[in-house]
Amino acid sequence: MKDEAVIDVRGLRTQFGDHVVHENLDLKVRKGEVLGIVGGSGTGKSVLLRTIVGLNRPAAGRIEVLGEEPSMLNEEERQALEQRWGILFQDGALFSALTVAENVQVAYREHLKMPGDMMDELAALKVRLVGLPIEAASKYPSELSGGMRKRAGLARALALDPEILFLDEPTAGLDPIGAAAFDRLLKELQQALGLTVFLVTHDLDTLYATCDRIAVLADKRVILAGTMEDMMASDHPWITEYFKGPRGRAAGRAQGKPG
């Protein structure tokens, strides 16, 4: 179903010591959509991502992913659920001592039992899928440009053919040409593979180019979730400044939208 929620967050509170990051936060991510997560510095965009995938433990609230509550699963059940999503962290989080192909194969070695030649073939397939030349498979992360490292991290995130892709600032550190190329790649892969994408970003160009909906974090919760048109119609001070300011207008014009 079009409006089926594959991620459902209700009443979430996250905190570190006495510092409360989120309070009574609600969010639904629909199957097959690209949802952009935006907010000012300190609003907990990356914290929200990490909490949903279980890297942070919430202080209160309920999180369901693909119909399961990760906190209620045993180890075997949780591993099975984790195989259904892929994650690309901001820095790529590649293992520096492994080649690109070996980085992709980490998931195969951890979760699957298959012969080495099959792992090689699958890793090569993922490398090509993200637009890297096949010779990149044998290179180490230090031998790649920033854009190529992002794509290598994306190949690893896609290793197990996930249903959900979590991306944390995927275009951070890229030049405008490289960022635009990554945006195009992401949209093409999302449509071709039927992915649901949870995208943390501050990049207005990325929001215009890739996102079906946007969720805005402020005041420790999601204050608005909707389309770009919904963002432009909002009179909330931060949303107005972010989307209707000079950078927002420039991004809209670049994408052929009124600004």
C-alpha positions as CSV (number, residue, x, y, z in Angstrom):
1,M,0.0,0.0,0.0
2,K,1.2,3.5,-0.9
3,D,0.8,4.9,2.6
4,E,2.1,1.9,4.5
5,A,4.5,2.9,7.2
6,V,7.7,1.0,7.2
7,I,9.1,3.1,10.0
8,D,6.8,4.3,12.8
9,V,8.2,6.3,15.7
10,R,5.8,7.3,18.5
11,G,6.4,9.4,21.6
12,L,10.2,9.1,21.3
13,R,12.4,10.6,23.9
14,T,16.1,10.5,23.6
15,Q,18.5,12.0,26.1
16,F,22.2,11.8,27.1
17,G,22.4,12.4,30.8
18,D,20.3,15.4,31.7
19,H,20.3,16.6,28.1
20,V,17.0,15.8,26.3
21,V,17.4,15.7,22.5
22,H,13.9,14.6,21.5
23,E,10.7,14.7,23.5
24,N,7.4,13.1,22.4
25,L,8.6,12.8,18.8
26,D,6.3,11.2,16.3
27,L,7.3,10.2,12.7
28,K,6.1,7.9,10.0
29,V,8.1,6.9,6.9
30,R,6.1,5.5,4.1
31,K,7.0,2.6,2.0
32,G,8.9,3.5,-1.2
33,E,9.4,7.2,-0.4
34,V,12.5,9.3,0.0
35,L,12.0,11.2,3.3
36,G,14.5,14.1,4.0
37,I,15.2,14.9,7.7
38,V,16.2,18.5,8.3
39,G,16.6,20.8,11.2
40,G,19.0,23.3,12.8
41,S,22.2,22.4,14.5
42,G,21.6,20.4,17.7
43,T,18.1,19.2,16.8
44,G,19.3,15.6,16.7
45,K,18.9,14.6,13.1
46,S,21.7,12.0,13.2
47,V,20.7,11.0,16.7
48,L,17.2,10.1,15.4
49,L,18.7,7.9,12.6
50,R,21.0,6.2,15.0
51,T,18.2,5.6,17.5
52,I,15.9,4.1,14.9
53,V,18.6,1.6,13.8
54,G,19.3,0.7,17.5
55,L,22.7,2.4,18.0
56,N,21.2,4.7,20.6
57,R,18.7,3.4,23.2
58,P,15.6,5.6,23.6
59,A,14.6,6.8,27.1
60,A,10.9,6.5,26.2
61,G,8.6,5.8,23.2
62,R,8.1,3.1,20.6
63,I,9.9,2.4,17.4
64,E,8.7,0.0,14.7
65,V,10.7,-0.9,11.6
66,L,9.2,-3.1,9.0
67,G,6.5,-4.1,11.4
68,E,9.0,-5.1,14.2
69,E,10.0,-3.5,17.4
70,P,13.8,-3.9,17.4
71,S,14.0,-3.5,21.2
72,M,11.7,-6.5,21.6
73,L,13.7,-8.9,19.4
74,N,16.2,-11.5,20.5
75,E,19.7,-11.4,18.9
76,E,18.9,-13.8,16.0
77,E,15.6,-11.9,15.2
78,R,17.4,-8.6,15.4
79,Q,20.2,-9.7,13.0
80,A,17.5,-10.8,10.5
81,L,15.8,-7.4,10.7
82,E,19.1,-5.6,10.3
83,Q,19.8,-7.4,7.0
84,R,16.7,-5.6,5.6
85,W,18.3,-2.2,5.9
86,G,21.5,-0.6,4.8
87,I,23.3,2.5,6.3
88,L,25.7,5.0,4.8
89,F,27.2,7.2,7.5
90,Q,28.5,10.7,6.8
91,D,32.1,9.7,6.6
92,G,31.4,6.5,4.7
93,A,32.6,4.4,7.6
94,L,34.7,2.2,5.3
95,F,37.3,-0.1,6.8
96,S,40.6,1.5,5.8
97,A,42.6,-1.7,5.8
98,L,40.1,-3.4,3.4
99,T,39.6,-2.8,-0.4
100,V,36.3,-1.6,-1.7
101,A,35.3,-5.1,-2.6
102,E,36.3,-6.5,0.8
103,N,34.3,-3.7,2.4
104,V,31.2,-4.8,0.5
105,Q,31.9,-8.4,1.4
106,V,31.9,-7.7,5.1
107,A,28.1,-8.2,5.1
108,Y,28.3,-11.4,3.2
109,R,30.9,-12.9,5.6
110,E,28.8,-11.8,8.6
111,H,25.4,-12.9,7.5
112,L,25.7,-15.3,4.6
113,K,27.6,-18.5,3.8
114,M,28.8,-18.5,0.2
115,P,32.0,-19.3,-1.7
116,G,34.6,-16.7,-2.3
117,D,34.1,-16.5,-6.0
118,M,30.4,-15.7,-5.5
119,M,31.2,-13.0,-3.0
120,D,33.7,-11.5,-5.6
121,E,31.0,-11.5,-8.3
122,L,28.4,-9.9,-6.0
123,A,30.8,-7.3,-4.8
124,A,31.7,-6.4,-8.3
125,L,28.0,-6.1,-9.2
126,K,27.4,-3.6,-6.3
127,V,30.5,-1.6,-7.3
128,R,29.2,-1.2,-10.8
129,L,25.6,-0.6,-9.5
130,V,26.8,2.7,-7.8
131,G,28.6,3.9,-10.9
132,L,32.2,3.1,-9.9
133,P,34.6,1.6,-12.4
134,I,35.3,-2.1,-11.8
135,E,39.0,-1.3,-11.1
136,A,37.8,0.6,-8.0
137,A,36.9,-2.7,-6.3
138,S,40.6,-3.5,-5.7
139,K,41.5,-0.1,-4.3
140,Y,41.7,1.0,-0.7
141,P,39.6,3.9,0.6
142,S,42.6,6.1,0.9
143,E,43.1,5.7,-2.9
144,L,39.7,7.1,-3.7
145,S,38.3,10.6,-4.1
146,G,35.7,11.8,-1.6
147,G,32.9,11.2,-4.2
148,M,34.2,7.7,-4.9
149,R,34.3,6.9,-1.2
150,K,30.7,7.9,-0.8
151,R,29.8,5.6,-3.7
152,A,31.8,2.8,-2.2
153,G,30.0,3.3,1.1
154,L,26.7,3.2,-0.8
155,A,27.7,-0.1,-2.4
156,R,28.4,-1.6,1.0
157,A,25.0,-0.3,2.3
158,L,23.3,-2.0,-0.7
159,A,25.2,-5.3,-0.3
160,L,22.3,-7.3,1.1
161,D,19.6,-5.8,-1.2
162,P,18.0,-3.8,1.7
163,E,14.4,-2.6,1.7
164,I,15.3,0.6,3.6
165,L,18.4,2.8,3.1
166,F,19.5,5.1,5.9
167,L,21.8,8.0,4.7
168,D,23.5,10.5,7.0
169,E,24.5,13.6,5.2
170,P,25.6,11.7,2.0
171,T,26.7,14.8,0.1
172,A,28.6,16.4,2.9
173,G,32.1,17.3,1.8
174,L,31.4,16.9,-1.9
175,D,31.8,19.7,-4.5
176,P,28.5,20.8,-6.2
177,I,29.1,18.7,-9.3
178,G,29.9,15.6,-7.2
179,A,26.9,16.2,-4.9
180,A,24.5,16.6,-7.9
181,A,25.8,13.4,-9.4
182,F,25.2,11.5,-6.1
183,D,21.7,12.9,-5.9
184,R,20.9,11.6,-9.4
185,L,22.4,8.2,-8.6
186,L,20.4,8.0,-5.4
187,K,17.1,8.8,-7.1
188,E,17.8,6.3,-9.9
189,L,18.7,3.5,-7.5
190,Q,15.6,4.3,-5.3
191,Q,13.3,4.1,-8.2
192,A,15.0,1.0,-9.8
193,L,15.2,-1.0,-6.6
194,G,12.0,0.3,-4.9
195,L,13.9,1.5,-1.8
196,T,12.5,3.4,1.1
197,V,15.1,6.1,1.9
198,F,15.6,7.9,5.3
199,L,17.8,10.8,4.4
200,V,19.4,13.2,6.9
201,T,20.7,16.2,5.1
202,H,21.2,20.0,5.2
203,D,21.6,20.2,1.5
204,L,18.7,22.1,-0.1
205,D,19.6,20.9,-3.6
206,T,19.4,17.3,-2.4
207,L,16.0,18.0,-0.8
208,Y,14.6,19.4,-4.1
209,A,16.3,16.7,-6.3
210,T,15.5,13.6,-4.3
211,C,12.9,13.9,-1.6
212,D,9.2,13.1,-1.8
213,R,8.5,14.5,1.7
214,I,10.5,16.4,4.3
215,A,10.3,16.2,8.1
216,V,11.5,19.2,10.1
217,L,13.0,18.8,13.5
218,A,12.7,21.7,15.9
219,D,11.6,22.1,19.6
220,K,12.7,18.4,20.2
221,R,10.2,16.9,17.9
222,V,8.9,16.8,14.3
223,I,7.1,20.1,13.8
224,L,6.1,19.5,10.2
225,A,6.3,16.6,7.8
226,G,5.1,17.1,4.2
227,T,6.0,18.0,0.7
228,M,8.1,20.9,-0.5
229,E,4.9,22.8,-1.1
230,D,4.0,22.2,2.5
231,M,7.3,23.7,3.6
232,M,6.8,26.7,1.4
233,A,3.4,27.3,2.8
234,S,4.5,27.1,6.5
235,D,4.9,30.3,8.5
236,H,7.1,28.7,11.2
237,P,10.1,31.1,11.5
238,W,12.9,28.4,11.1
239,I,11.1,26.8,8.1
240,T,10.5,30.1,6.5
241,E,14.2,31.2,6.9
242,Y,15.5,27.8,5.7
243,F,13.4,27.3,2.7
244,K,12.6,30.9,1.6
245,G,16.0,32.4,2.4
246,P,18.6,33.1,-0.3
247,R,20.0,29.6,-0.4
248,G,16.5,28.1,-0.5
249,R,15.4,30.3,-3.4
250,A,18.6,29.5,-5.3
251,A,18.1,25.8,-4.8
252,G,14.5,26.1,-6.0
253,R,15.5,28.0,-9.1
254,A,18.2,25.4,-9.9
255,Q,15.6,22.7,-9.8
256,G,13.2,24.7,-12.0
257,K,10.9,25.5,-9.0
258,P,9.6,29.0,-8.3
259,G,11.6,30.8,-5.7
